C-alpha cells in the first residue's frame, strides 16, 4: 500500500458514523490516516464506530494515533468504539483494552449495556483471560467489597454486643427478682402466723413463690378494697398534704 | 508486528506506570472468590438471622422479667408497710387487744396510710399516748369526771359523728366508737384534717388534743400552747420509727 493510499469507507447513520478501515497499516500511513480520521471525527456528540476487522497495524504508533483520536472525540462529548474480533488486533490493543471500547461485532456493540459501561471503566472479562481490571477499578472494587464485608461483620458484632448486654440485664433482673422474693419471704415470716390474719397456710409449697401466693393475695385484696373505697372517700375529703 | 510496548510519551511517569498496570484475575481465582464470598455471605446471613431471633427472645424475656420485677417490687413495698404497721400495733397493743383486733387495726391503718400518704406509726403513737392502746378507754378529767373521749383515739361523740358524716359512716352511739377500727378510722381522719388545716404536724396534734377552737383562742389571746402533748407523741413516734424503721 502506498503511503497516501488508505482504504477508508464511511457510512453515516445520523447519530452514529461507521468508519471501516481495510488493509495493512505501516508507519508510512500514519500521517495520512491521522489526517483522514481527524477530518471525519470532527463533529460534536456523535458515536464513531471504527470497523478494524479487516486491517492490521504494523506499528505501535497507531496506538498513539487512536489514543489521540479517542481524546479528541471524548473532548467533543462523543464516543469512539472499535469493532473487531481477530486475535492479531486483540494483541495489538491488549495493553489498552481497558481504555478503548472494543466490540467483536456491530451486534455486540448494539447489545452492549451495563457490561460495556463497566468495561469502559476498566473491567473486562473473557473466558480466556478471566477478569481484567484497571488498577483504579481494582482499588475501587476492593474498597467497596471490604466496606461491604466490614459493614456486615460490624452489624453482626453489634448484634453480639447487644446480646451480651441484654444477657447481663437479664441476669441483673433475675438477681433482683430473687432478692425481692427472698425479701417477701422474710416479710411474710416477720408478720407471724398467717392464721392471725385469718389466712390458711399453704401446705407443702413447691416453688418459693407458691408459699408467698396467699400472702400476696391477701395484700392485693386489701389494696383492692382500699381502692374501691377510695373512690367514694376521695370525692368527699381531700387527703392530707403534709405528713411527718 | 513491530513494537507493541507503546508508552504515552506525554504522560507523566506515575501515570504511565498506573495506566499500564492491569489487575488480572483468572477464572480459578474468580471461582474461589465467588465461593468465599458466597460462604461469607451465607455465614453472615445465618448469624445475623439467628442473632435477630435471639435478640427478639431476649427482648420478650426482658419485658416479662421487668414486669415481674416491678410487680414484685410493688408487693414488697406493700408488705414492708404492712409488716411495719403490724409490728408497731402489736408492740403497743400487748394484751389489751385480741389478735383479730390487731389484725383489723393493722389493715385499717395500712389502707389509710396508703390512701392519704402519711406514716401509720404517727397514728400508733397517738393511739398509745391517748389511750395506751386500750380500745375500751374512757377519758377522764383530773377531777375524775368523764371527759366524753372514747376508745383508742379518744374521740368525742360529736366530733366522731361529724367525721363520720364526711366519711359516710353512721355513728349512732358510744358503742359505735368503742369499735377499735371505727374509732381509729375517724380519729385518723380528724387528725389529718387538722394537720392539713394548720399546715403543721405539731399544731395539728395540739388542736387534736384541746380542740381547734380552743387552740385558736389560745393563739389569739397569746395563751400558753399545750406543747407537752405533741412533744410526747413525737417522742413516742420517734421511738417507734427507731424500732421499726423509716417509712419506705
Interface residues (C-beta under 8 A of the other chain):
Chain A: X57 X58 X59 X60 X61 X63 X64 X67 X88 X91 X92 X94 X95 X98 X99 X127 X129 X130 X131 X132 X133 X134 X135 X136 X137 X138 X145 X149 X152 X153 X155 X156 X159 X160 X162 X163 X166 X167 X169 X170 X173 X174 X176 X177 X180 X181 X183 X184 X187 X188 X190 X191 X192 X196 X197 X198 X215 X216 X219 X220 X222 X223 X225 X226 X229 X230 X232 X233 X236 X237 X238 X239 X240 X241 X242 X243 X244
Chain B: X1 X2 X3 X4 X5 X6 X8 X9 X18 X19 X20 X21 X22 X23 X24 X25 X26 X27 X29 X30 X37 X40 X41 X44 X47 X48 X51 X52 X54 X55 X58 X59 X61 X62 X65 X66 X68 X69 X72 X73 X75 X76 X78 X79 X80 X82 X83 X86 X87 X90 X99 X100 X102 X103 X107 X110 X111 X114 X115 X116 X117 X118 X119 X122 X166 X167 X168 X189 X192 X193 X195 X196 X199 X200 X201 X234 X237
